[in-house]
Amino acid sequence: MKDTRDKKTGNLLASPDAVRQARYADRMKAKGYKQRKFWLTDDEYEALRECLEELRAAQDGDSGPASA
């Protein structure tokens, strides 16, 4: 664990992947999303994915295939 009083190393130890993932998480949080974990069967995952697509399309006023 990094010492919070250490002002010299900064993010020097963070890998490029860790930085990329942190930036992605920040963008998603800024949009109001929260990361959540669920235990799902493959069938449940597909049903949930389709339901989310339809819900988001309706919220965005999208006229894509999910709203057909």
Secondary structure, DSSP 8 states (H G I E B T S, - for coil): ---TT--SSTTTT--HHHHHHHHHHHHHHHTT---------HHHHHHHHHHHHHHHHHHHT--SGGG-
